Amino acid sequence: MDRRLYRSDTNKMLSGVCGGIGEYFNIDPTLIRLAWVILSVPTALFGGLIAYIIAAIIIPNR
């Protein structure tokens, strides 16, 4: 089984990164978004924002 990570076209808020990760791991994308925010708070949101932008550039659309 060849699974690939893509940005979501249907489950997106900004660019579909968290939706795509949720689809890949077969979990609710809201939990991914919540975890992303919680893990970004200690870095004053700057590290999480940079990581999201990089993921949006690197992860392809379906």
N, CA, C and O atoms as a GROMACS GRO file, in nm:
protein
  248
    1MET      N    1   0.084  -0.118   0.000
    1MET     CA    2   0.000   0.000   0.000
    1MET      C    3   0.089   0.125   0.000
    1MET      O    4   0.170   0.144   0.091
    2ASP      N    5   0.074   0.206  -0.100
    2ASP     CA    6   0.156   0.326  -0.115
    2ASP      C    7   0.073   0.449  -0.078
    2ASP      O    8  -0.006   0.498  -0.158
    3ARG      N    9   0.093   0.498   0.046
    3ARG     CA   10   0.021   0.617   0.091
    3ARG      C   11   0.113   0.737   0.077
    3ARG      O   12   0.233   0.730   0.106
    4ARG      N   13   0.055   0.847   0.033
    4ARG     CA   14   0.132   0.970   0.020
    4ARG      C   15   0.060   1.081   0.095
    4ARG      O   16  -0.063   1.080   0.106
    5LEU      N   17   0.136   1.174   0.145
    5LEU     CA   18   0.081   1.288   0.217
    5LEU      C   19   0.053   1.400   0.119
    5LEU      O   20   0.142   1.444   0.046
    6TYR      N   21  -0.072   1.448   0.118
    6TYR     CA   22  -0.113   1.560   0.034
    6TYR      C   23  -0.186   1.662   0.120
    6TYR      O   24  -0.240   1.630   0.226
    7ARG      N   25  -0.188   1.787   0.073
    7ARG     CA   26  -0.272   1.887   0.136
    7ARG      C   27  -0.417   1.858   0.097
    7ARG      O   28  -0.445   1.819  -0.016
    8SER      N   29  -0.508   1.877   0.189
    8SER     CA   30  -0.648   1.847   0.166
    8SER      C   31  -0.715   1.956   0.083
    8SER      O   32  -0.691   2.075   0.103
    9ASP      N   33  -0.799   1.913  -0.011
    9ASP     CA   34  -0.879   2.008  -0.089
    9ASP      C   35  -1.012   2.036  -0.023
    9ASP      O   36  -1.070   2.143  -0.043
   10THR      N   37  -1.062   1.942   0.055
   10THR     CA   38  -1.196   1.956   0.114
   10THR      C   39  -1.192   1.994   0.261
   10THR      O   40  -1.284   2.060   0.309
   11ASN      N   41  -1.089   1.955   0.332
   11ASN     CA   42  -1.082   1.975   0.477
   11ASN      C   43  -0.976   2.079   0.509
   11ASN      O   44  -0.876   2.048   0.575
   12LYS      N   45  -0.996   2.202   0.464
   12LYS     CA   46  -0.892   2.301   0.486
   12LYS      C   47  -0.948   2.428   0.546
   12LYS      O   48  -1.063   2.465   0.524
   13MET      N   49  -0.862   2.495   0.621
   13MET     CA   50  -0.894   2.625   0.677
   13MET      C   51  -0.807   2.732   0.610
   13MET      O   52  -0.857   2.834   0.564
   14LEU      N   53  -0.677   2.707   0.605
   14LEU     CA   54  -0.586   2.800   0.538
   14LEU      C   55  -0.536   2.738   0.408
   14LEU      O   56  -0.576   2.780   0.299
   15SER      N   57  -0.449   2.640   0.419
   15SER     CA   58  -0.396   2.579   0.297
   15SER      C   59  -0.417   2.428   0.293
   15SER      O   60  -0.380   2.365   0.194
   16GLY      N   61  -0.474   2.368   0.395
   16GLY     CA   62  -0.505   2.226   0.394
   16GLY      C   63  -0.399   2.136   0.452
   16GLY      O   64  -0.406   2.015   0.436
   17VAL      N   65  -0.299   2.193   0.520
   17VAL     CA   66  -0.191   2.112   0.576
   17VAL      C   67  -0.244   2.021   0.688
   17VAL      O   68  -0.221   1.900   0.684
   18CYS      N   69  -0.313   2.077   0.784
   18CYS     CA   70  -0.365   1.997   0.896
   18CYS      C   71  -0.471   1.899   0.848
   18CYS      O   72  -0.480   1.787   0.899
   19GLY      N   73  -0.552   1.939   0.752
   19GLY     CA   74  -0.651   1.848   0.695
   19GLY      C   75  -0.586   1.731   0.625
   19GLY      O   76  -0.632   1.618   0.637
   20GLY      N   77  -0.480   1.757   0.553
   20GLY     CA   78  -0.407   1.649   0.486
   20GLY      C   79  -0.339   1.554   0.583
   20GLY      O   80  -0.338   1.433   0.561
   21ILE      N   81  -0.283   1.609   0.689
   21ILE     CA   82  -0.220   1.524   0.791
   21ILE      C   83  -0.326   1.439   0.860
   21ILE      O   84  -0.304   1.321   0.887
   22GLY      N   85  -0.443   1.498   0.888
   22GLY     CA   86  -0.552   1.423   0.947
   22GLY      C   87  -0.602   1.311   0.856
   22GLY      O   88  -0.630   1.201   0.904
   23GLU      N   89  -0.613   1.338   0.727
   23GLU     CA   90  -0.654   1.234   0.632
   23GLU      C   91  -0.550   1.124   0.622
   23GLU      O   92  -0.584   1.006   0.611
   24TYR      N   93  -0.423   1.160   0.626
   24TYR     CA   94  -0.315   1.062   0.616
   24TYR      C   95  -0.317   0.965   0.734
   24TYR      O   96  -0.303   0.844   0.716
   25PHE      N   97  -0.334   1.019   0.855
   25PHE     CA   98  -0.335   0.935   0.975
   25PHE      C   99  -0.476   0.887   1.013
   25PHE      O  100  -0.493   0.818   1.113
   26ASN      N  101  -0.576   0.924   0.934
   26ASN     CA  102  -0.715   0.883   0.954
   26ASN      C  103  -0.768   0.927   1.091
   26ASN      O  104  -0.832   0.849   1.162
   27ILE      N  105  -0.740   1.053   1.126
   27ILE     CA  106  -0.796   1.111   1.248
   27ILE      C  107  -0.858   1.246   1.215
   27ILE      O  108  -0.836   1.300   1.106
   28ASP      N  109  -0.933   1.299   1.307
   28ASP     CA  110  -1.004   1.424   1.287
   28ASP      C  111  -0.904   1.540   1.271
   28ASP      O  112  -0.818   1.559   1.358
   29PRO      N  113  -0.914   1.616   1.162
   29PRO     CA  114  -0.821   1.728   1.142
   29PRO      C  115  -0.830   1.835   1.251
   29PRO      O  116  -0.734   1.909   1.272
   30THR      N  117  -0.942   1.844   1.319
   30THR     CA  118  -0.955   1.940   1.428
   30THR      C  119  -0.857   1.908   1.540
   30THR      O  120  -0.803   1.999   1.603
   31LEU      N  121  -0.834   1.780   1.565
   31LEU     CA  122  -0.736   1.741   1.667
   31LEU      C  123  -0.594   1.779   1.625
   31LEU      O  124  -0.512   1.819   1.708
   32ILE      N  125  -0.566   1.768   1.496
   32ILE     CA  126  -0.434   1.808   1.444
   32ILE      C  127  -0.418   1.960   1.461
   32ILE      O  128  -0.313   2.007   1.504
   33ARG      N  129  -0.522   2.035   1.426
   33ARG     CA  130  -0.515   2.182   1.440
   33ARG      C  131  -0.496   2.222   1.586
   33ARG      O  132  -0.416   2.310   1.616
   34LEU      N  133  -0.569   2.157   1.675
   34LEU     CA  134  -0.559   2.187   1.817
   34LEU      C  135  -0.418   2.154   1.870
   34LEU      O  136  -0.360   2.233   1.944
   35ALA      N  137  -0.365   2.039   1.831
   35ALA     CA  138  -0.230   2.002   1.874
   35ALA      C  139  -0.127   2.099   1.818
   35ALA      O  140  -0.030   2.134   1.886
   36TRP      N  141  -0.147   2.144   1.693
   36TRP     CA  142  -0.054   2.238   1.631
   36TRP      C  143  -0.050   2.369   1.711
   36TRP      O  144   0.057   2.424   1.736
   37VAL      N  145  -0.167   2.418   1.749
   37VAL     CA  146  -0.173   2.543   1.826
   37VAL      C  147  -0.110   2.525   1.963
   37VAL      O  148  -0.033   2.610   2.008
   38ILE      N  149  -0.143   2.415   2.030
   38ILE     CA  150  -0.089   2.391   2.165
   38ILE      C  151   0.063   2.378   2.160
   38ILE      O  152   0.132   2.430   2.249
   39LEU      N  153   0.115   2.311   2.059
   39LEU     CA  154   0.261   2.296   2.049
   39LEU      C  155   0.329   2.423   2.000
   39LEU      O  156   0.450   2.439   2.017
   40SER      N  157   0.253   2.514   1.939
   40SER     CA  158   0.312   2.640   1.890
   40SER      C  159   0.317   2.748   1.997
   40SER      O  160   0.397   2.841   1.986
   41VAL      N  161   0.236   2.737   2.100
   41VAL     CA  162   0.231   2.841   2.204
   41VAL      C  163   0.365   2.859   2.274
   41VAL      O  164   0.405   2.973   2.296
   42PRO      N  165   0.437   2.752   2.312
   42PRO     CA  166   0.567   2.774   2.380
   42PRO      C  167   0.669   2.848   2.294
   42PRO      O  168   0.762   2.908   2.348
   43THR      N  169   0.654   2.844   2.164
   43THR     CA  170   0.748   2.915   2.077
   43THR      C  171   0.696   3.052   2.038
   43THR      O  172   0.743   3.112   1.942
   44ALA      N  173   0.597   3.101   2.113
   44ALA     CA  174   0.534   3.230   2.087
   44ALA      C  175   0.472   3.235   1.948
   44ALA      O  176   0.467   3.340   1.885
   45LEU      N  177   0.423   3.120   1.901
   45LEU     CA  178   0.356   3.102   1.772
   45LEU      C  179   0.447   3.119   1.652
   45LEU      O  180   0.409   3.085   1.540
   46PHE      N  181   0.567   3.172   1.672
   46PHE     CA  182   0.657   3.197   1.559
   46PHE      C  183   0.706   3.067   1.496
   46PHE      O  184   0.704   3.054   1.373
   47GLY      N  185   0.752   2.972   1.577
   47GLY     CA  186   0.802   2.845   1.525
   47GLY      C  187   0.694   2.764   1.456
   47GLY      O  188   0.718   2.706   1.350
   48GLY      N  189   0.574   2.761   1.514
   48GLY     CA  190   0.463   2.690   1.453
   48GLY      C  191   0.419   2.752   1.322
   48GLY      O  192   0.381   2.682   1.228
   49LEU      N  193   0.423   2.884   1.316
   49LEU     CA  194   0.385   2.954   1.193
   49LEU      C  195   0.485   2.927   1.081
   49LEU      O  196   0.446   2.904   0.967
   50ILE      N  197   0.613   2.931   1.113
   50ILE     CA  198   0.717   2.902   1.014
   50ILE      C  199   0.705   2.757   0.967
   50ILE      O  200   0.716   2.729   0.847
   51ALA      N  201   0.682   2.663   1.060
   51ALA     CA  202   0.666   2.522   1.023
   51ALA      C  203   0.544   2.502   0.933
   51ALA      O  204   0.550   2.424   0.839
   52TYR      N  205   0.434   2.573   0.962
   52TYR     CA  206   0.313   2.561   0.879
   52TYR      C  207   0.339   2.614   0.738
   52TYR      O  208   0.296   2.552   0.640
   53ILE      N  209   0.406   2.726   0.727
   53ILE     CA  210   0.436   2.783   0.595
   53ILE      C  211   0.527   2.690   0.516
   53ILE      O  212   0.506   2.670   0.396
   54ILE      N  213   0.627   2.634   0.581
   54ILE     CA  214   0.716   2.540   0.512
   54ILE      C  215   0.639   2.416   0.468
   54ILE      O  216   0.658   2.367   0.356
   55ALA      N  217   0.552   2.363   0.556
   55ALA     CA  218   0.472   2.246   0.521
   55ALA      C  219   0.378   2.278   0.404
   55ALA      O  220   0.358   2.194   0.316
   56ALA      N  221   0.320   2.397   0.402
   56ALA     CA  222   0.231   2.435   0.293
   56ALA      C  223   0.306   2.444   0.160
   56ALA      O  224   0.248   2.419   0.054
   57ILE      N  225   0.433   2.478   0.164
   57ILE     CA  226   0.513   2.486   0.042
   57ILE      C  227   0.558   2.347  -0.002
   57ILE      O  228   0.557   2.317  -0.121
   58ILE      N  229   0.597   2.263   0.093
   58ILE     CA  230   0.656   2.133   0.061
   58ILE      C  231   0.550   2.027   0.027
   58ILE      O  232   0.568   1.951  -0.068
   59ILE      N  233   0.440   2.021   0.102
   59ILE     CA  234   0.339   1.917   0.081
   59ILE      C  235   0.258   1.952  -0.043
   59ILE      O  236   0.201   2.061  -0.050
   60PRO      N  237   0.252   1.863  -0.142
   60PRO     CA  238   0.182   1.894  -0.267
   60PRO      C  239   0.030   1.883  -0.254
   60PRO      O  240  -0.022   1.817  -0.164
   61ASN      N  241  -0.040   1.950  -0.346
   61ASN     CA  242  -0.185   1.933  -0.358
   61ASN      C  243  -0.213   1.797  -0.420
   61ASN      O  244  -0.128   1.739  -0.487
   62ARG      N  245  -0.333   1.748  -0.394
   62ARG     CA  246  -0.371   1.620  -0.453
   62ARG      C  247  -0.386   1.633  -0.601
   62ARG      O  248  -0.418   1.536  -0.670
   0.00000   0.00000   0.00000
